[in-house]
Amino acid sequence: MEHAKLVQVIRSVIEHHPEPGASSRPDDYDLEAIAEEASEQIQREGLDELDAKTYWQIVKKHAEP
């Protein structure tokens, strides 16, 4: 997926389907870093998409302090 499109998808998921206890504000996260790490992991593992657990681990890792 194109990087800009991936960032849009990540923004939408954070806004509309937040993990319990996580912020639903995209500004609370480094969306670029999330997109980069997710893309790298998808490519490295030959996946079509990440499972929810892995996705939210990446998101939480890139939460802004």
Predicted model as a PDB file, atoms N, CA, C, CB and O in Angstrom, pLDDT in the B-factor column:
MODEL        1                                                                  
ATOM      1  N   MET A   1       0.851  -1.169   0.000  1.00 81.00           N  
ATOM      2  CA  MET A   1       0.000   0.000   0.000  1.00 81.00           C  
ATOM      3  C   MET A   1       0.901   1.238   0.000  1.00 81.00           C  
ATOM      4  CB  MET A   1      -0.971  -0.005   1.228  1.00 81.00           C  
ATOM      5  O   MET A   1       1.932   1.277   0.672  1.00 81.00           O  
ATOM      6  N   GLU A   2       0.497   2.217  -0.749  1.00 90.00           N  
ATOM      7  CA  GLU A   2       1.219   3.484  -0.811  1.00 90.00           C  
ATOM      8  C   GLU A   2       1.292   4.097   0.599  1.00 90.00           C  
ATOM      9  CB  GLU A   2       0.525   4.468  -1.811  1.00 90.00           C  
ATOM     10  O   GLU A   2       0.335   4.020   1.370  1.00 90.00           O  
ATOM     11  N   HIS A   3       2.444   4.703   0.919  1.00 91.00           N  
ATOM     12  CA  HIS A   3       2.679   5.232   2.265  1.00 91.00           C  
ATOM     13  C   HIS A   3       1.596   6.225   2.704  1.00 91.00           C  
ATOM     14  CB  HIS A   3       4.041   5.905   2.323  1.00 91.00           C  
ATOM     15  O   HIS A   3       1.069   6.113   3.811  1.00 91.00           O  
ATOM     16  N   ALA A   4       1.266   7.185   1.855  1.00 94.00           N  
ATOM     17  CA  ALA A   4       0.259   8.197   2.215  1.00 94.00           C  
ATOM     18  C   ALA A   4      -1.096   7.555   2.502  1.00 94.00           C  
ATOM     19  CB  ALA A   4       0.117   9.234   1.088  1.00 94.00           C  
ATOM     20  O   ALA A   4      -1.797   7.966   3.426  1.00 94.00           O  
ATOM     21  N   LYS A   5      -1.458   6.562   1.721  1.00 94.00           N  
ATOM     22  CA  LYS A   5      -2.724   5.844   1.929  1.00 94.00           C  
ATOM     23  C   LYS A   5      -2.683   5.078   3.250  1.00 94.00           C  
ATOM     24  CB  LYS A   5      -3.005   4.871   0.750  1.00 94.00           C  
ATOM     25  O   LYS A   5      -3.674   5.043   3.980  1.00 94.00           O  
ATOM     26  N   LEU A   6      -1.547   4.470   3.555  1.00 93.00           N  
ATOM     27  CA  LEU A   6      -1.397   3.732   4.806  1.00 93.00           C  
ATOM     28  C   LEU A   6      -1.547   4.671   6.000  1.00 93.00           C  
ATOM     29  CB  LEU A   6      -0.033   3.020   4.854  1.00 93.00           C  
ATOM     30  O   LEU A   6      -2.192   4.318   6.986  1.00 93.00           O  
ATOM     31  N   VAL A   7      -0.963   5.854   5.920  1.00 96.00           N  
ATOM     32  CA  VAL A   7      -1.107   6.837   6.999  1.00 96.00           C  
ATOM     33  C   VAL A   7      -2.578   7.210   7.181  1.00 96.00           C  
ATOM     34  CB  VAL A   7      -0.262   8.103   6.703  1.00 96.00           C  
ATOM     35  O   VAL A   7      -3.039   7.337   8.315  1.00 96.00           O  
ATOM     36  N   GLN A   8      -3.317   7.387   6.097  1.00 96.00           N  
ATOM     37  CA  GLN A   8      -4.750   7.699   6.175  1.00 96.00           C  
ATOM     38  C   GLN A   8      -5.518   6.575   6.867  1.00 96.00           C  
ATOM     39  CB  GLN A   8      -5.325   7.941   4.769  1.00 96.00           C  
ATOM     40  O   GLN A   8      -6.382   6.832   7.704  1.00 96.00           O  
ATOM     41  N   VAL A   9      -5.201   5.340   6.516  1.00 94.00           N  
ATOM     42  CA  VAL A   9      -5.873   4.184   7.122  1.00 94.00           C  
ATOM     43  C   VAL A   9      -5.570   4.125   8.614  1.00 94.00           C  
ATOM     44  CB  VAL A   9      -5.432   2.868   6.432  1.00 94.00           C  
ATOM     45  O   VAL A   9      -6.468   3.894   9.423  1.00 94.00           O  
ATOM     46  N   ILE A  10      -4.317   4.333   8.978  1.00 95.00           N  
ATOM     47  CA  ILE A  10      -3.931   4.316  10.392  1.00 95.00           C  
ATOM     48  C   ILE A  10      -4.670   5.413  11.152  1.00 95.00           C  
ATOM     49  CB  ILE A  10      -2.402   4.493  10.545  1.00 95.00           C  
ATOM     50  O   ILE A  10      -5.184   5.177  12.245  1.00 95.00           O  
ATOM     51  N   ARG A  11      -4.722   6.604  10.577  1.00 96.00           N  
ATOM     52  CA  ARG A  11      -5.441   7.730  11.196  1.00 96.00           C  
ATOM     53  C   ARG A  11      -6.908   7.341  11.434  1.00 96.00           C  
ATOM     54  CB  ARG A  11      -5.352   9.009  10.296  1.00 96.00           C  
ATOM     55  O   ARG A  11      -7.440   7.570  12.520  1.00 96.00           O  
ATOM     56  N   SER A  12      -7.547   6.766  10.441  1.00 96.00           N  
ATOM     57  CA  SER A  12      -8.951   6.387  10.539  1.00 96.00           C  
ATOM     58  C   SER A  12      -9.176   5.313  11.600  1.00 96.00           C  
ATOM     59  CB  SER A  12      -9.455   5.897   9.191  1.00 96.00           C  
ATOM     60  O   SER A  12     -10.126   5.398  12.378  1.00 96.00           O  
ATOM     61  N   VAL A  13      -8.320   4.321  11.633  1.00 94.00           N  
ATOM     62  CA  VAL A  13      -8.465   3.241  12.623  1.00 94.00           C  
ATOM     63  C   VAL A  13      -8.315   3.799  14.034  1.00 94.00           C  
ATOM     64  CB  VAL A  13      -7.418   2.121  12.375  1.00 94.00           C  
ATOM     65  O   VAL A  13      -9.086   3.446  14.926  1.00 94.00           O  
ATOM     66  N   ILE A  14      -7.329   4.665  14.240  1.00 95.00           N  
ATOM     67  CA  ILE A  14      -7.137   5.254  15.572  1.00 95.00           C  
ATOM     68  C   ILE A  14      -8.355   6.088  15.969  1.00 95.00           C  
ATOM     69  CB  ILE A  14      -5.859   6.127  15.603  1.00 95.00           C  
ATOM     70  O   ILE A  14      -8.792   6.029  17.118  1.00 95.00           O  
ATOM     71  N   GLU A  15      -8.900   6.853  15.044  1.00 95.00           N  
ATOM     72  CA  GLU A  15     -10.052   7.711  15.345  1.00 95.00           C  
ATOM     73  C   GLU A  15     -11.331   6.913  15.603  1.00 95.00           C  
ATOM     74  CB  GLU A  15     -10.283   8.681  14.201  1.00 95.00           C  
ATOM     75  O   GLU A  15     -12.096   7.251  16.506  1.00 95.00           O  
ATOM     76  N   HIS A  16     -11.567   5.869  14.828  1.00 94.00           N  
ATOM     77  CA  HIS A  16     -12.861   5.193  14.852  1.00 94.00           C  
ATOM     78  C   HIS A  16     -12.883   3.837  15.551  1.00 94.00           C  
ATOM     79  CB  HIS A  16     -13.329   5.016  13.473  1.00 94.00           C  
ATOM     80  O   HIS A  16     -13.953   3.332  15.891  1.00 94.00           O  
ATOM     81  N   HIS A  17     -11.731   3.256  15.763  1.00 88.00           N  
ATOM     82  CA  HIS A  17     -11.679   1.919  16.385  1.00 88.00           C  
ATOM     83  C   HIS A  17     -10.535   1.847  17.381  1.00 88.00           C  
ATOM     84  CB  HIS A  17     -11.517   0.815  15.311  1.00 88.00           C  
ATOM     85  O   HIS A  17      -9.681   0.968  17.271  1.00 88.00           O  
ATOM     86  N   PRO A  18     -10.500   2.751  18.349  1.00 81.00           N  
ATOM     87  CA  PRO A  18      -9.363   2.748  19.264  1.00 81.00           C  
ATOM     88  C   PRO A  18      -9.325   1.503  20.137  1.00 81.00           C  
ATOM     89  CB  PRO A  18      -9.399   3.977  20.135  1.00 81.00           C  
ATOM     90  O   PRO A  18     -10.354   0.922  20.483  1.00 81.00           O  
ATOM     91  N   GLU A  19      -8.124   1.122  20.473  1.00 85.00           N  
ATOM     92  CA  GLU A  19      -7.897   0.037  21.418  1.00 85.00           C  
ATOM     93  C   GLU A  19      -8.392   0.512  22.787  1.00 85.00           C  
ATOM     94  CB  GLU A  19      -6.373  -0.384  21.464  1.00 85.00           C  
ATOM     95  O   GLU A  19      -8.188   1.677  23.128  1.00 85.00           O  
ATOM     96  N   PRO A  20      -9.033  -0.345  23.576  1.00 88.00           N  
ATOM     97  CA  PRO A  20      -9.469   0.072  24.911  1.00 88.00           C  
ATOM     98  C   PRO A  20      -8.300   0.671  25.705  1.00 88.00           C  
ATOM     99  CB  PRO A  20     -10.077  -1.126  25.677  1.00 88.00           C  
ATOM    100  O   PRO A  20      -7.224   0.080  25.798  1.00 88.00           O  
ATOM    101  N   GLY A  21      -8.535   1.831  26.261  1.00 87.00           N  
ATOM    102  CA  GLY A  21      -7.506   2.496  27.050  1.00 87.00           C  
ATOM    103  C   GLY A  21      -6.541   3.340  26.230  1.00 87.00           C  
ATOM    104  O   GLY A  21      -5.693   4.026  26.800  1.00 87.00           O  
ATOM    105  N   ALA A  22      -6.648   3.306  24.915  1.00 87.00           N  
ATOM    106  CA  ALA A  22      -5.765   4.086  24.044  1.00 87.00           C  
ATOM    107  C   ALA A  22      -6.481   5.343  23.577  1.00 87.00           C  
ATOM    108  CB  ALA A  22      -5.302   3.245  22.829  1.00 87.00           C  
ATOM    109  O   ALA A  22      -7.709   5.381  23.496  1.00 87.00           O  
ATOM    110  N   SER A  23      -5.704   6.362  23.273  1.00 92.00           N  
ATOM    111  CA  SER A  23      -6.271   7.606  22.767  1.00 92.00           C  
ATOM    112  C   SER A  23      -6.859   7.405  21.376  1.00 92.00           C  
ATOM    113  CB  SER A  23      -5.208   8.707  22.740  1.00 92.00           C  
ATOM    114  O   SER A  23      -6.338   6.628  20.575  1.00 92.00           O  
ATOM    115  N   SER A  24      -7.944   8.110  21.102  1.00 94.00           N  
ATOM    116  CA  SER A  24      -8.538   8.069  19.767  1.00 94.00           C  
ATOM    117  C   SER A  24      -8.141   9.306  18.960  1.00 94.00           C  
ATOM    118  CB  SER A  24     -10.073   7.965  19.863  1.00 94.00           C  
ATOM    119  O   SER A  24      -8.733   9.594  17.920  1.00 94.00           O  
ATOM    120  N   ARG A  25      -7.140  10.030  19.445  1.00 95.00           N  
ATOM    121  CA  ARG A  25      -6.644  11.232  18.767  1.00 95.00           C  
ATOM    122  C   ARG A  25      -5.376  10.900  17.978  1.00 95.00           C  
ATOM    123  CB  ARG A  25      -6.363  12.366  19.793  1.00 95.00           C  
ATOM    124  O   ARG A  25      -4.349  10.581  18.576  1.00 95.00           O  
ATOM    125  N   PRO A  26      -5.430  10.967  16.662  1.00 96.00           N  
ATOM    126  CA  PRO A  26      -4.245  10.677  15.849  1.00 96.00           C  
ATOM    127  C   PRO A  26      -3.039  11.545  16.198  1.00 96.00           C  
ATOM    128  CB  PRO A  26      -4.575  10.856  14.394  1.00 96.00           C  
ATOM    129  O   PRO A  26      -1.897  11.117  16.031  1.00 96.00           O  
ATOM    130  N   ASP A  27      -3.290  12.776  16.687  1.00 96.00           N  
ATOM    131  CA  ASP A  27      -2.183  13.670  17.052  1.00 96.00           C  
ATOM    132  C   ASP A  27      -1.377  13.152  18.235  1.00 96.00           C  
ATOM    133  CB  ASP A  27      -2.717  15.049  17.374  1.00 96.00           C  
ATOM    134  O   ASP A  27      -0.286  13.654  18.508  1.00 96.00           O  
ATOM    135  N   ASP A  28      -1.898  12.157  18.937  1.00 97.00           N  
ATOM    136  CA  ASP A  28      -1.193  11.574  20.076  1.00 97.00           C  
ATOM    137  C   ASP A  28      -0.194  10.501  19.648  1.00 97.00           C  
ATOM    138  CB  ASP A  28      -2.190  10.985  21.055  1.00 97.00           C  
ATOM    139  O   ASP A  28       0.440   9.869  20.492  1.00 97.00           O  
ATOM    140  N   TYR A  29      -0.054  10.297  18.335  1.00 97.00           N  
ATOM    141  CA  TYR A  29       0.812   9.232  17.812  1.00 97.00           C  
ATOM    142  C   TYR A  29       1.694   9.764  16.684  1.00 97.00           C  
ATOM    143  CB  TYR A  29      -0.035   8.039  17.308  1.00 97.00           C  
ATOM    144  O   TYR A  29       1.357  10.747  16.024  1.00 97.00           O  
ATOM    145  N   ASP A  30       2.814   9.107  16.480  1.00 98.00           N  
ATOM    146  CA  ASP A  30       3.684   9.401  15.339  1.00 98.00           C  
ATOM    147  C   ASP A  30       3.213   8.513  14.184  1.00 98.00           C  
ATOM    148  CB  ASP A  30       5.222   9.150  15.685  1.00 98.00           C  
ATOM    149  O   ASP A  30       3.696   7.394  14.011  1.00 98.00           O  
ATOM    150  N   LEU A  31       2.271   9.023  13.406  1.00 97.00           N  
ATOM    151  CA  LEU A  31       1.659   8.236  12.336  1.00 97.00           C  
ATOM    152  C   LEU A  31       2.671   7.791  11.285  1.00 97.00           C  
ATOM    153  CB  LEU A  31       0.560   9.035  11.674  1.00 97.00           C  
ATOM    154  O   LEU A  31       2.568   6.685  10.755  1.00 97.00           O  
ATOM    155  N   GLU A  32       3.636   8.635  10.984  1.00 97.00           N  
ATOM    156  CA  GLU A  32       4.664   8.281   9.996  1.00 97.00           C  
ATOM    157  C   GLU A  32       5.474   7.080  10.472  1.00 97.00           C  
ATOM    158  CB  GLU A  32       5.601   9.483   9.730  1.00 97.00           C  
ATOM    159  O   GLU A  32       5.751   6.167   9.694  1.00 97.00           O  
ATOM    160  N   ALA A  33       5.854   7.078  11.746  1.00 97.00           N  
ATOM    161  CA  ALA A  33       6.631   5.964  12.299  1.00 97.00           C  
ATOM    162  C   ALA A  33       5.806   4.682  12.337  1.00 97.00           C  
ATOM    163  CB  ALA A  33       7.132   6.308  13.709  1.00 97.00           C  
ATOM    164  O   ALA A  33       6.323   3.596  12.075  1.00 97.00           O  
ATOM    165  N   ILE A  34       4.531   4.810  12.664  1.00 97.00           N  
ATOM    166  CA  ILE A  34       3.652   3.640  12.673  1.00 97.00           C  
ATOM    167  C   ILE A  34       3.566   3.049  11.273  1.00 97.00           C  
ATOM    168  CB  ILE A  34       2.240   4.012  13.191  1.00 97.00           C  
ATOM    169  O   ILE A  34       3.705   1.840  11.091  1.00 97.00           O  
ATOM    170  N   ALA A  35       3.336   3.914  10.280  1.00 97.00           N  
ATOM    171  CA  ALA A  35       3.220   3.446   8.896  1.00 97.00           C  
ATOM    172  C   ALA A  35       4.508   2.779   8.429  1.00 97.00           C  
ATOM    173  CB  ALA A  35       2.869   4.611   7.965  1.00 97.00           C  
ATOM    174  O   ALA A  35       4.469   1.738   7.773  1.00 97.00           O  
ATOM    175  N   GLU A  36       5.641   3.374   8.765  1.00 97.00           N  
ATOM    176  CA  GLU A  36       6.927   2.810   8.341  1.00 97.00           C  
ATOM    177  C   GLU A  36       7.157   1.435   8.967  1.00 97.00           C  
ATOM    178  CB  GLU A  36       8.078   3.758   8.718  1.00 97.00           C  
ATOM    179  O   GLU A  36       7.521   0.484   8.276  1.00 97.00           O  
ATOM    180  N   GLU A  37       6.941   1.340  10.279  1.00 97.00           N  
ATOM    181  CA  GLU A  37       7.172   0.059  10.951  1.00 97.00           C  
ATOM    182  C   GLU A  37       6.180  -1.007  10.487  1.00 97.00           C  
ATOM    183  CB  GLU A  37       7.076   0.233  12.467  1.00 97.00           C  
ATOM    184  O   GLU A  37       6.567  -2.156  10.271  1.00 97.00           O  
ATOM    185  N   ALA A  38       4.915  -0.642  10.332  1.00 95.00           N  
ATOM    186  CA  ALA A  38       3.910  -1.598   9.869  1.00 95.00           C  
ATOM    187  C   ALA A  38       4.257  -2.100   8.468  1.00 95.00           C  
ATOM    188  CB  ALA A  38       2.507  -0.957   9.878  1.00 95.00           C  
ATOM    189  O   ALA A  38       4.180  -3.297   8.193  1.00 95.00           O  
ATOM    190  N   SER A  39       4.636  -1.186   7.596  1.00 95.00           N  
ATOM    191  CA  SER A  39       4.991  -1.554   6.226  1.00 95.00           C  
ATOM    192  C   SER A  39       6.195  -2.484   6.201  1.00 95.00           C  
ATOM    193  CB  SER A  39       5.279  -0.306   5.396  1.00 95.00           C  
ATOM    194  O   SER A  39       6.205  -3.478   5.474  1.00 95.00           O  
ATOM    195  N   GLU A  40       7.208  -2.159   6.995  1.00 95.00           N  
ATOM    196  CA  GLU A  40       8.409  -3.006   7.063  1.00 95.00           C  
ATOM    197  C   GLU A  40       8.066  -4.402   7.549  1.00 95.00           C  
ATOM    198  CB  GLU A  40       9.462  -2.379   7.985  1.00 95.00           C  
ATOM    199  O   GLU A  40       8.554  -5.391   7.001  1.00 95.00           O  
ATOM    200  N   GLN A  41       7.227  -4.489   8.575  1.00 93.00           N  
ATOM    201  CA  GLN A  41       6.874  -5.794   9.127  1.00 93.00           C  
ATOM    202  C   GLN A  41       6.049  -6.604   8.126  1.00 93.00           C  
ATOM    203  CB  GLN A  41       6.098  -5.625  10.442  1.00 93.00           C  
ATOM    204  O   GLN A  41       6.254  -7.810   7.990  1.00 93.00           O  
ATOM    205  N   ILE A  42       5.132  -5.961   7.437  1.00 92.00           N  
ATOM    206  CA  ILE A  42       4.322  -6.643   6.427  1.00 92.00           C  
ATOM    207  C   ILE A  42       5.218  -7.212   5.323  1.00 92.00           C  
ATOM    208  CB  ILE A  42       3.274  -5.674   5.824  1.00 92.00           C  
ATOM    209  O   ILE A  42       5.059  -8.362   4.915  1.00 92.00           O  
ATOM    210  N   GLN A  43       6.147  -6.404   4.855  1.00 92.00           N  
ATOM    211  CA  GLN A  43       7.058  -6.845   3.794  1.00 92.00           C  
ATOM    212  C   GLN A  43       7.986  -7.952   4.280  1.00 92.00           C  
ATOM    213  CB  GLN A  43       7.881  -5.665   3.279  1.00 92.00           C  
ATOM    214  O   GLN A  43       8.196  -8.945   3.584  1.00 92.00           O  
ATOM    215  N   ARG A  44       8.540  -7.775   5.476  1.00 92.00           N  
ATOM    216  CA  ARG A  44       9.487  -8.748   6.025  1.00 92.00           C  
ATOM    217  C   ARG A  44       8.846 -10.120   6.212  1.00 92.00           C  
ATOM    218  CB  ARG A  44      10.039  -8.251   7.357  1.00 92.00           C  
ATOM    219  O   ARG A  44       9.481 -11.148   5.975  1.00 92.00           O  
ATOM    220  N   GLU A  45       7.582 -10.129   6.638  1.00 89.00           N  
ATOM    221  CA  GLU A  45       6.902 -11.389   6.926  1.00 89.00           C  
ATOM    222  C   GLU A  45       6.052 -11.890   5.770  1.00 89.00           C  
ATOM    223  CB  GLU A  45       6.042 -11.231   8.141  1.00 89.00           C  
ATOM    224  O   GLU A  45       5.435 -12.951   5.867  1.00 89.00           O  
ATOM    225  N   GLY A  46       6.013 -11.133   4.673  1.00 90.00           N  
ATOM    226  CA  GLY A  46       5.250 -11.551   3.498  1.00 90.00           C  
ATOM    227  C   GLY A  46       3.749 -11.603   3.740  1.00 90.00           C  
ATOM    228  O   GLY A  46       3.059 -12.489   3.236  1.00 90.00           O  
ATOM    229  N   LEU A  47       3.253 -10.650   4.514  1.00 88.00           N  
ATOM    230  CA  LEU A  47       1.835 -10.630   4.871  1.00 88.00           C  
ATOM    231  C   LEU A  47       1.057  -9.665   3.974  1.00 88.00           C  
ATOM    232  CB  LEU A  47       1.661 -10.237   6.345  1.00 88.00           C  
ATOM    233  O   LEU A  47       1.638  -8.808   3.309  1.00 88.00           O  
ATOM    234  N   ASP A  48      -0.260  -9.823   3.971  1.00 89.00           N  
ATOM    235  CA  ASP A  48      -1.127  -8.856   3.308  1.00 89.00           C  
ATOM    236  C   ASP A  48      -1.494  -7.728   4.269  1.00 89.00           C  
ATOM    237  CB  ASP A  48      -2.399  -9.544   2.774  1.00 89.00           C  
ATOM    238  O   ASP A  48      -1.661  -6.579   3.861  1.00 89.00           O  
ATOM    239  N   GLU A  49      -1.618  -8.073   5.557  1.00 86.00           N  
ATOM    240  CA  GLU A  49      -1.932  -7.088   6.588  1.00 86.00           C  
ATOM    241  C   GLU A  49      -1.506  -7.639   7.938  1.00 86.00           C  
ATOM    242  CB  GLU A  49      -3.448  -6.733   6.589  1.00 86.00           C  
ATOM    243  O   GLU A  49      -1.228  -8.831   8.075  1.00 86.00           O  
ATOM    244  N   LEU A  50      -1.457  -6.763   8.930  1.00 91.00           N  
ATOM    245  CA  LEU A  50      -1.073  -7.176  10.274  1.00 91.00           C  
ATOM    246  C   LEU A  50      -2.298  -7.608  11.064  1.00 91.00           C  
ATOM    247  CB  LEU A  50      -0.341  -6.041  11.003  1.00 91.00           C  
ATOM    248  O   LEU A  50      -3.402  -7.115  10.837  1.00 91.00           O  
ATOM    249  N   ASP A  51      -2.094  -8.525  11.985  1.00 92.00           N  
ATOM    250  CA  ASP A  51      -3.187  -8.877  12.886  1.00 92.00           C  
ATOM    251  C   ASP A  51      -3.367  -7.732  13.882  1.00 92.00           C  
ATOM    252  CB  ASP A  51      -2.905 -10.236  13.625  1.00 92.00           C  
ATOM    253  O   ASP A  51      -2.454  -6.929  14.073  1.00 92.00           O  
ATOM    254  N   ALA A  52      -4.516  -7.655  14.505  1.00 91.00           N  
ATOM    255  CA  ALA A  52      -4.852  -6.541  15.389  1.00 91.00           C  
ATOM    256  C   ALA A  52      -3.868  -6.397  16.550  1.00 91.00           C  
ATOM    257  CB  ALA A  52      -6.255  -6.721  15.930  1.00 91.00           C  
ATOM    258  O   ALA A  52      -3.486  -5.280  16.899  1.00 91.00           O  
ATOM    259  N   LYS A  53      -3.460  -7.499  17.141  1.00 93.00           N  
ATOM    260  CA  LYS A  53      -2.548  -7.441  18.287  1.00 93.00           C  
ATOM    261  C   LYS A  53      -1.222  -6.794  17.890  1.00 93.00           C  
ATOM    262  CB  LYS A  53      -2.301  -8.854  18.853  1.00 93.00           C  
ATOM    263  O   LYS A  53      -0.725  -5.910  18.588  1.00 93.00           O  
ATOM    264  N   THR A  54      -0.658  -7.228  16.785  1.00 94.00           N  
ATOM    265  CA  THR A  54       0.611  -6.677  16.313  1.00 94.00           C  
ATOM    266  C   THR A  54       0.453  -5.212  15.944  1.00 94.00           C  
ATOM    267  CB  THR A  54       1.133  -7.471  15.109  1.00 94.00           C  
ATOM    268  O   THR A  54       1.313  -4.394  16.271  1.00 94.00           O  
ATOM    269  N   TYR A  55      -0.642  -4.872  15.264  1.00 93.00           N  
ATOM    270  CA  TYR A  55      -0.906  -3.494  14.869  1.00 93.00           C  
ATOM    271  C   TYR A  55      -0.926  -2.576  16.091  1.00 93.00           C  
ATOM    272  CB  TYR A  55      -2.237  -3.401  14.108  1.00 93.00           C  
ATOM    273  O   TYR A  55      -0.248  -1.549  16.104  1.00 93.00           O  
ATOM    274  N   TRP A  56      -1.699  -2.940  17.115  1.00 93.00           N  
ATOM    275  CA  TRP A  56      -1.811  -2.074  18.288  1.00 93.00           C  
ATOM    276  C   TRP A  56      -0.526  -2.024  19.091  1.00 93.00           C  
ATOM    277  CB  TRP A  56      -2.940  -2.540  19.171  1.00 93.00           C  
ATOM    278  O   TRP A  56      -0.269  -1.025  19.761  1.00 93.00           O  
ATOM    279  N   GLN A  57       0.285  -3.063  19.048  1.00 95.00           N  
ATOM    280  CA  GLN A  57       1.602  -3.003  19.701  1.00 95.00           C  
ATOM    281  C   GLN A  57       2.453  -1.924  19.038  1.00 95.00           C  
ATOM    282  CB  GLN A  57       2.323  -4.384  19.632  1.00 95.00           C  
ATOM    283  O   GLN A  57       3.136  -1.155  19.715  1.00 95.00           O  
ATOM    284  N   ILE A  58       2.405  -1.876  17.716  1.00 96.00           N  
ATOM    285  CA  ILE A  58       3.159  -0.852  16.970  1.00 96.00           C  
ATOM    286  C   ILE A  58       2.612   0.535  17.295  1.00 96.00           C  
ATOM    287  CB  ILE A  58       3.086  -1.114  15.434  1.00 96.00           C  
ATOM    288  O   ILE A  58       3.384   1.459  17.550  1.00 96.00           O  
ATOM    289  N   VAL A  59       1.293   0.689  17.289  1.00 95.00           N  
ATOM    290  CA  VAL A  59       0.677   1.983  17.591  1.00 95.00           C  
ATOM    291  C   VAL A  59       1.094   2.475  18.984  1.00 95.00           C  
ATOM    292  CB  VAL A  59      -0.860   1.878  17.501  1.00 95.00           C  
ATOM    293  O   VAL A  59       1.519   3.620  19.141  1.00 95.00           O  
ATOM    294  N   LYS A  60       0.971   1.619  19.972  1.00 93.00           N  
ATOM    295  CA  LYS A  60       1.315   2.011  21.351  1.00 93.00           C  
ATOM    296  C   LYS A  60       2.784   2.389  21.475  1.00 93.00           C  
ATOM    297  CB  LYS A  60       0.991   0.873  22.327  1.00 93.00           C  
ATOM    298  O   LYS A  60       3.138   3.291  22.235  1.00 93.00           O  
ATOM    299  N   LYS A  61       3.629   1.704  20.733  1.00 95.00           N  
ATOM    300  CA  LYS A  61       5.067   1.978  20.770  1.00 95.00           C  
ATOM    301  C   LYS A  61       5.374   3.393  20.273  1.00 95.00           C  
ATOM    302  CB  LYS A  61       5.827   0.946  19.923  1.00 95.00           C  
ATOM    303  O   LYS A  61       6.359   4.004  20.689  1.00 95.00           O  
ATOM    304  N   HIS A  62       4.527   3.904  19.387  1.00 97.00           N  
ATOM    305  CA  HIS A  62       4.761   5.216  18.788  1.00 97.00           C  
ATOM    306  C   HIS A  62       3.809   6.289  19.316  1.00 97.00           C  
ATOM    307  CB  HIS A  62       4.629   5.121  17.288  1.00 97.00           C  
ATOM    308  O   HIS A  62       3.540   7.282  18.640  1.00 97.00           O  
ATOM    309  N   ALA A  63       3.303   6.077  20.535  1.00 95.00           N  
ATOM    310  CA  ALA A  63       2.485   7.109  21.186  1.00 95.00           C  
ATOM    311  C   ALA A  63       3.398   8.259  21.587  1.00 95.00           C  
ATOM    312  CB  ALA A  63       1.722   6.536  22.435  1.00 95.00           C  
ATOM    313  O   ALA A  63       4.504   8.045  22.084  1.00 95.00           O  
ATOM    314  N   GLU A  64       2.930   9.463  21.368  1.00 88.00           N  
ATOM    315  CA  GLU A  64       3.688  10.652  21.766  1.00 88.00           C  
ATOM    316  C   GLU A  64       3.611  10.784  23.292  1.00 88.00           C  
ATOM    317  CB  GLU A  64       3.134  11.947  21.054  1.00 88.00           C  
ATOM    318  O   GLU A  64       2.549  10.583  23.881  1.00 88.00           O  
ATOM    319  N   PRO A  65       4.717  11.116  23.916  1.00 79.00           N  
ATOM    320  CA  PRO A  65       4.695  11.262  25.396  1.00 79.00           C  
ATOM    321  C   PRO A  65       3.850  12.429  25.857  1.00 79.00           C  
ATOM    322  CB  PRO A  65       6.108  11.438  25.930  1.00 79.00           C  
ATOM    323  O   PRO A  65       3.738  12.674  27.058  1.00 79.00           O  
TER     324      PRO A  65                                                      
ENDMDL                                                                          
END                                                                             
